[in-house]
Amino acid sequence: MADHANIASEVPAREVRFTTVSDDEWRVRRIASGMPADYAEMLLGVFQAARAGELVATDPMLQTLLGARNSGSEIC
């Protein structure tokens, strides 16, 4: 994400910063901004799974269900 912020900062007169916050801080901020607590917890779980690399693998069953090989570049 920091790379994306650096690229966006190349737009004249516009600085974009990337700041990492703890999971607890993120949760508190989302709830304080009006997000329901159960939704914040669910979404945080998705972020935690992504950080742990759990969303990068596909099950071989996907090929069977799709009837075609997934090259990884398609959005399914």
N, CA, C and O atoms as CSV, one atom per row, in Angstrom:
chain,resi,resn,atom,element,x,y,z
A,1,MET,N,N,0.811,-1.194,0.000
A,1,MET,CA,C,0.000,0.000,0.000
A,1,MET,C,C,0.857,1.261,0.000
A,1,MET,O,O,0.468,2.280,-0.571
A,2,ALA,N,N,2.012,1.194,0.634
A,2,ALA,CA,C,2.886,2.369,0.656
A,2,ALA,C,C,3.302,2.741,-0.761
A,2,ALA,O,O,3.406,3.925,-1.084
A,3,ASP,N,N,3.543,1.738,-1.617
A,3,ASP,CA,C,3.897,2.014,-3.012
A,3,ASP,C,C,2.766,2.755,-3.724
A,3,ASP,O,O,3.014,3.686,-4.490
A,4,HIS,N,N,1.535,2.345,-3.472
A,4,HIS,CA,C,0.386,3.015,-4.082
A,4,HIS,C,C,0.293,4.462,-3.603
A,4,HIS,O,O,-0.017,5.362,-4.383
A,5,ALA,N,N,0.559,4.676,-2.328
A,5,ALA,CA,C,0.529,6.040,-1.788
A,5,ALA,C,C,1.608,6.891,-2.444
A,5,ALA,O,O,1.367,8.058,-2.754
A,6,ASN,N,N,2.786,6.330,-2.660
A,6,ASN,CA,C,3.861,7.080,-3.309
A,6,ASN,C,C,3.484,7.459,-4.738
A,6,ASN,O,O,3.748,8.579,-5.176
A,7,ILE,N,N,2.873,6.537,-5.457
A,7,ILE,CA,C,2.456,6.816,-6.836
A,7,ILE,C,C,1.401,7.921,-6.846
A,7,ILE,O,O,1.470,8.841,-7.660
A,8,ALA,N,N,0.423,7.830,-5.940
A,8,ALA,CA,C,-0.628,8.856,-5.878
A,8,ALA,C,C,-0.052,10.209,-5.492
A,8,ALA,O,O,-0.596,11.246,-5.871
A,9,SER,N,N,1.031,10.207,-4.749
A,9,SER,CA,C,1.649,11.465,-4.323
A,9,SER,C,C,2.318,12.203,-5.467
A,9,SER,O,O,2.665,13.376,-5.328
A,10,GLU,N,N,2.504,11.533,-6.597
A,10,GLU,CA,C,3.129,12.180,-7.744
A,10,GLU,C,C,2.204,13.198,-8.397
A,10,GLU,O,O,2.652,14.012,-9.204
A,11,VAL,N,N,0.924,13.163,-8.058
A,11,VAL,CA,C,-0.015,14.166,-8.570
A,11,VAL,C,C,0.379,15.504,-7.944
A,11,VAL,O,O,0.552,15.583,-6.728
A,12,PRO,N,N,0.521,16.552,-8.750
A,12,PRO,CA,C,0.978,17.840,-8.221
A,12,PRO,C,C,0.165,18.321,-7.019
A,12,PRO,O,O,-1.061,18.212,-6.995
A,13,ALA,N,N,0.863,18.845,-6.040
A,13,ALA,CA,C,0.286,19.464,-4.841
A,13,ALA,C,C,-0.583,18.509,-4.026
A,13,ALA,O,O,-1.524,18.939,-3.360
A,14,ARG,N,N,-0.274,17.245,-4.077
A,14,ARG,CA,C,-1.104,16.275,-3.382
A,14,ARG,C,C,-0.216,15.223,-2.733
A,14,ARG,O,O,0.416,14.433,-3.434
A,15,GLU,N,N,-0.160,15.200,-1.428
A,15,GLU,CA,C,0.597,14.172,-0.725
A,15,GLU,C,C,-0.373,13.124,-0.212
A,15,GLU,O,O,-1.396,13.450,0.390
A,16,VAL,N,N,-0.047,11.866,-0.455
A,16,VAL,CA,C,-0.848,10.751,0.051
A,16,VAL,C,C,0.069,9.920,0.924
A,16,VAL,O,O,1.129,9.473,0.485
A,17,ARG,N,N,-0.347,9.718,2.160
A,17,ARG,CA,C,0.463,8.933,3.088
A,17,ARG,C,C,-0.231,7.631,3.412
A,17,ARG,O,O,-1.459,7.544,3.421
A,18,PHE,N,N,0.571,6.625,3.678
A,18,PHE,CA,C,0.071,5.328,4.116
A,18,PHE,C,C,0.474,5.151,5.573
A,18,PHE,O,O,1.657,5.207,5.906
A,19,THR,N,N,-0.505,4.939,6.432
A,19,THR,CA,C,-0.241,4.768,7.848
A,19,THR,C,C,-0.851,3.459,8.307
A,19,THR,O,O,-2.029,3.195,8.066
A,20,THR,N,N,-0.052,2.645,8.963
A,20,THR,CA,C,-0.543,1.387,9.506
A,20,THR,C,C,-1.034,1.613,10.928
A,20,THR,O,O,-0.349,2.238,11.737
A,21,VAL,N,N,-2.210,1.106,11.225
A,21,VAL,CA,C,-2.740,1.173,12.584
A,21,VAL,C,C,-2.963,-0.249,13.079
A,21,VAL,O,O,-3.091,-1.181,12.284
A,22,SER,N,N,-3.008,-0.406,14.381
A,22,SER,CA,C,-3.238,-1.733,14.955
A,22,SER,C,C,-4.669,-2.177,14.654
A,22,SER,O,O,-5.536,-1.360,14.343
A,23,ASP,N,N,-4.892,-3.475,14.751
A,23,ASP,CA,C,-6.238,-3.997,14.543
A,23,ASP,C,C,-7.217,-3.377,15.533
A,23,ASP,O,O,-8.332,-3.010,15.164
A,24,ASP,N,N,-6.797,-3.260,16.787
A,24,ASP,CA,C,-7.680,-2.670,17.803
A,24,ASP,C,C,-8.028,-1.227,17.472
A,24,ASP,O,O,-9.181,-0.817,17.600
A,25,GLU,N,N,-7.029,-0.456,17.045
A,25,GLU,CA,C,-7.288,0.941,16.693
A,25,GLU,C,C,-8.228,1.031,15.499
A,25,GLU,O,O,-9.139,1.858,15.481
A,26,TRP,N,N,-8.004,0.173,14.497
A,26,TRP,CA,C,-8.864,0.166,13.313
A,26,TRP,C,C,-10.305,-0.122,13.728
A,26,TRP,O,O,-11.229,0.571,13.303
A,27,ARG,N,N,-10.492,-1.145,14.557
A,27,ARG,CA,C,-11.825,-1.535,15.022
A,27,ARG,C,C,-12.510,-0.373,15.756
A,27,ARG,O,O,-13.667,-0.053,15.484
A,28,VAL,N,N,-11.786,0.248,16.681
A,28,VAL,CA,C,-12.340,1.360,17.454
A,28,VAL,C,C,-12.742,2.509,16.533
A,28,VAL,O,O,-13.815,3.089,16.696
A,29,ARG,N,N,-11.891,2.838,15.574
A,29,ARG,CA,C,-12.197,3.937,14.643
A,29,ARG,C,C,-13.433,3.636,13.798
A,29,ARG,O,O,-14.279,4.507,13.596
A,30,ARG,N,N,-13.534,2.400,13.305
A,30,ARG,CA,C,-14.693,2.048,12.471
A,30,ARG,C,C,-15.979,2.117,13.278
A,30,ARG,O,O,-16.980,2.655,12.806
A,31,ILE,N,N,-15.962,1.581,14.484
A,31,ILE,CA,C,-17.164,1.608,15.315
A,31,ILE,C,C,-17.518,3.052,15.673
A,31,ILE,O,O,-18.690,3.429,15.658
A,32,ALA,N,N,-16.505,3.857,15.994
A,32,ALA,CA,C,-16.737,5.264,16.330
A,32,ALA,C,C,-17.325,6.038,15.148
A,32,ALA,O,O,-18.056,7.011,15.338
A,33,SER,N,N,-17.002,5.602,13.931
A,33,SER,CA,C,-17.530,6.298,12.752
A,33,SER,C,C,-18.915,5.798,12.356
A,33,SER,O,O,-19.495,6.274,11.379
A,34,GLY,N,N,-19.454,4.823,13.126
A,34,GLY,CA,C,-20.817,4.370,12.867
A,34,GLY,C,C,-20.954,2.968,12.322
A,34,GLY,O,O,-22.074,2.492,12.137
A,35,MET,N,N,-19.847,2.288,12.056
A,35,MET,CA,C,-19.937,0.925,11.553
A,35,MET,C,C,-20.409,0.007,12.687
A,35,MET,O,O,-19.881,0.090,13.795
A,36,PRO,N,N,-21.378,-0.854,12.438
A,36,PRO,CA,C,-21.803,-1.792,13.472
A,36,PRO,C,C,-20.626,-2.671,13.922
A,36,PRO,O,O,-19.811,-3.094,13.103
A,37,ALA,N,N,-20.550,-2.939,15.224
A,37,ALA,CA,C,-19.419,-3.673,15.783
A,37,ALA,C,C,-19.257,-5.050,15.154
A,37,ALA,O,O,-18.130,-5.470,14.892
A,38,ASP,N,N,-20.355,-5.767,14.904
A,38,ASP,CA,C,-20.227,-7.099,14.324
A,38,ASP,C,C,-19.692,-7.044,12.896
A,38,ASP,O,O,-18.952,-7.932,12.474
A,39,TYR,N,N,-20.066,-6.000,12.152
A,39,TYR,CA,C,-19.541,-5.833,10.794
A,39,TYR,C,C,-18.058,-5.483,10.842
A,39,TYR,O,O,-17.274,-5.992,10.041
A,40,ALA,N,N,-17.669,-4.622,11.772
A,40,ALA,CA,C,-16.251,-4.269,11.920
A,40,ALA,C,C,-15.431,-5.505,12.239
A,40,ALA,O,O,-14.344,-5.681,11.689
A,41,GLU,N,N,-15.928,-6.360,13.115
A,41,GLU,CA,C,-15.216,-7.599,13.469
A,41,GLU,C,C,-15.080,-8.520,12.262
A,41,GLU,O,O,-14.017,-9.097,12.036
A,42,MET,N,N,-16.159,-8.661,11.482
A,42,MET,CA,C,-16.126,-9.518,10.307
A,42,MET,C,C,-15.132,-9.002,9.277
A,42,MET,O,O,-14.338,-9.769,8.733
A,43,LEU,N,N,-15.176,-7.704,9.011
A,43,LEU,CA,C,-14.275,-7.108,8.030
A,43,LEU,C,C,-12.835,-7.184,8.502
A,43,LEU,O,O,-11.935,-7.426,7.697
A,44,LEU,N,N,-12.602,-6.983,9.782
A,44,LEU,CA,C,-11.260,-7.101,10.330
A,44,LEU,C,C,-10.740,-8.524,10.141
A,44,LEU,O,O,-9.560,-8.720,9.850
A,45,GLY,N,N,-11.610,-9.509,10.302
A,45,GLY,CA,C,-11.213,-10.897,10.076
A,45,GLY,C,C,-10.749,-11.136,8.648
A,45,GLY,O,O,-9.815,-11.906,8.422
A,46,VAL,N,N,-11.386,-10.489,7.685
A,46,VAL,CA,C,-10.971,-10.598,6.281
A,46,VAL,C,C,-9.581,-9.992,6.103
A,46,VAL,O,O,-8.731,-10.578,5.432
A,47,PHE,N,N,-9.343,-8.822,6.701
A,47,PHE,CA,C,-8.034,-8.186,6.606
A,47,PHE,C,C,-6.954,-9.057,7.239
A,47,PHE,O,O,-5.854,-9.179,6.701
A,48,GLN,N,N,-7.271,-9.661,8.383
A,48,GLN,CA,C,-6.304,-10.524,9.069
A,48,GLN,C,C,-5.995,-11.754,8.223
A,48,GLN,O,O,-4.842,-12.179,8.147
A,49,ALA,N,N,-6.999,-12.321,7.597
A,49,ALA,CA,C,-6.791,-13.483,6.730
A,49,ALA,C,C,-5.928,-13.109,5.531
A,49,ALA,O,O,-5.063,-13.885,5.126
A,50,ALA,N,N,-6.156,-11.927,4.959
A,50,ALA,CA,C,-5.358,-11.476,3.822
A,50,ALA,C,C,-3.900,-11.290,4.223
A,50,ALA,O,O,-2.994,-11.697,3.495
A,51,ARG,N,N,-3.672,-10.672,5.388
A,51,ARG,CA,C,-2.297,-10.488,5.858
A,51,ARG,C,C,-1.601,-11.822,6.088
A,51,ARG,O,O,-0.391,-11.934,5.891
A,52,ALA,N,N,-2.354,-12.825,6.501
A,52,ALA,CA,C,-1.789,-14.148,6.782
A,52,ALA,C,C,-1.612,-14.970,5.508
A,52,ALA,O,O,-1.108,-16.092,5.563
A,53,GLY,N,N,-2.020,-14.426,4.362
A,53,GLY,CA,C,-1.851,-15.121,3.092
A,53,GLY,C,C,-2.911,-16.169,2.818
A,53,GLY,O,O,-2.749,-16.996,1.920
A,54,GLU,N,N,-3.982,-16.146,3.572
A,54,GLU,CA,C,-5.020,-17.162,3.425
A,54,GLU,C,C,-5.908,-16.954,2.206
A,54,GLU,O,O,-6.700,-17.835,1.870
A,55,LEU,N,N,-5.796,-15.825,1.547
A,55,LEU,CA,C,-6.674,-15.541,0.413
A,55,LEU,C,C,-5.978,-15.688,-0.934
A,55,LEU,O,O,-6.565,-15.363,-1.966
A,56,VAL,N,N,-4.743,-16.171,-0.943
A,56,VAL,CA,C,-4.000,-16.240,-2.195
A,56,VAL,C,C,-4.110,-17.589,-2.896
A,56,VAL,O,O,-3.839,-17.681,-4.093
A,57,ALA,N,N,-4.496,-18.617,-2.188
A,57,ALA,CA,C,-4.583,-19.951,-2.783
A,57,ALA,C,C,-6.010,-20.240,-3.233
A,57,ALA,O,O,-6.976,-19.771,-2.630
A,58,THR,N,N,-6.121,-21.013,-4.293
A,58,THR,CA,C,-7.438,-21.470,-4.716
A,58,THR,C,C,-7.493,-22.982,-4.568
A,58,THR,O,O,-6.495,-23.671,-4.780
A,59,ASP,N,N,-8.622,-23.478,-4.217
A,59,ASP,CA,C,-8.842,-24.907,-4.072
A,59,ASP,C,C,-8.932,-25.528,-5.460
A,59,ASP,O,O,-9.519,-24.919,-6.355
A,60,PRO,N,N,-8.373,-26.715,-5.672
A,60,PRO,CA,C,-8.493,-27.372,-6.975
A,60,PRO,C,C,-9.953,-27.554,-7.421
A,60,PRO,O,O,-10.222,-27.675,-8.616
A,61,MET,N,N,-10.867,-27.573,-6.492
A,61,MET,CA,C,-12.286,-27.719,-6.842
A,61,MET,C,C,-12.764,-26.548,-7.693
A,61,MET,O,O,-13.728,-26.691,-8.446
A,62,LEU,N,N,-12.112,-25.396,-7.589
A,62,LEU,CA,C,-12.503,-24.238,-8.385
A,62,LEU,C,C,-12.445,-24.559,-9.865
A,62,LEU,O,O,-13.341,-24.174,-10.615
A,63,GLN,N,N,-11.399,-25.262,-10.301
A,63,GLN,CA,C,-11.272,-25.641,-11.711
A,63,GLN,C,C,-12.440,-26.525,-12.130
A,63,GLN,O,O,-12.993,-26.361,-13.218
A,64,THR,N,N,-12.808,-27.451,-11.272
A,64,THR,CA,C,-13.925,-28.337,-11.581
A,64,THR,C,C,-15.226,-27.547,-11.682
A,64,THR,O,O,-16.014,-27.756,-12.605
A,65,LEU,N,N,-15.445,-26.655,-10.749
A,65,LEU,CA,C,-16.680,-25.876,-10.748
A,65,LEU,C,C,-16.783,-24.942,-11.947
A,65,LEU,O,O,-17.858,-24.764,-12.518
A,66,LEU,N,N,-15.643,-24.343,-12.324
A,66,LEU,CA,C,-15.635,-23.405,-13.446
A,66,LEU,C,C,-15.585,-24.103,-14.796
A,66,LEU,O,O,-15.987,-23.542,-15.815
A,67,GLY,N,N,-15.087,-25.333,-14.791
A,67,GLY,CA,C,-14.921,-26.044,-16.048
A,67,GLY,C,C,-13.739,-25.530,-16.839
A,67,GLY,O,O,-13.604,-25.837,-18.024
A,68,ALA,N,N,-12.887,-24.758,-16.207
A,68,ALA,CA,C,-11.712,-24.195,-16.873
A,68,ALA,C,C,-10.660,-23.911,-15.823
A,68,ALA,O,O,-10.972,-23.752,-14.643
A,69,ARG,N,N,-9.413,-23.849,-16.255
A,69,ARG,CA,C,-8.314,-23.567,-15.357
A,69,ARG,C,C,-8.295,-22.069,-15.019
A,69,ARG,O,O,-8.432,-21.223,-15.902
A,70,ASN,N,N,-8.125,-21.761,-13.745
A,70,ASN,CA,C,-8.030,-20.367,-13.318
A,70,ASN,C,C,-6.561,-19.972,-13.355
A,70,ASN,O,O,-5.743,-20.550,-12.639
A,71,SER,N,N,-6.222,-18.989,-14.187
A,71,SER,CA,C,-4.822,-18.572,-14.316
A,71,SER,C,C,-4.394,-17.654,-13.172
A,71,SER,O,O,-3.212,-17.336,-13.038
A,72,GLY,N,N,-5.345,-17.231,-12.354
A,72,GLY,CA,C,-5.013,-16.320,-11.270
A,72,GLY,C,C,-5.241,-14.871,-11.636
A,72,GLY,O,O,-5.278,-14.012,-10.755
A,73,SER,N,N,-5.396,-14.580,-12.920
A,73,SER,CA,C,-5.599,-13.189,-13.326
A,73,SER,C,C,-7.080,-12.838,-13.457
A,73,SER,O,O,-7.438,-11.664,-13.544
A,74,GLU,N,N,-7.933,-13.853,-13.470
A,74,GLU,CA,C,-9.356,-13.598,-13.577
A,74,GLU,C,C,-9.948,-13.342,-12.209
A,74,GLU,O,O,-9.461,-13.848,-11.198
A,75,ILE,N,N,-10.985,-12.565,-12.190
A,75,ILE,CA,C,-11.734,-12.346,-10.957
A,75,ILE,C,C,-12.916,-13.297,-10.998
A,75,ILE,O,O,-13.740,-13.242,-11.911
A,76,CYS,N,N,-12.992,-14.154,-10.019
A,76,CYS,CA,C,-14.079,-15.153,-9.987
A,76,CYS,C,C,-15.079,-14.790,-8.935
A,76,CYS,O,O,-16.067,-15.502,-8.751
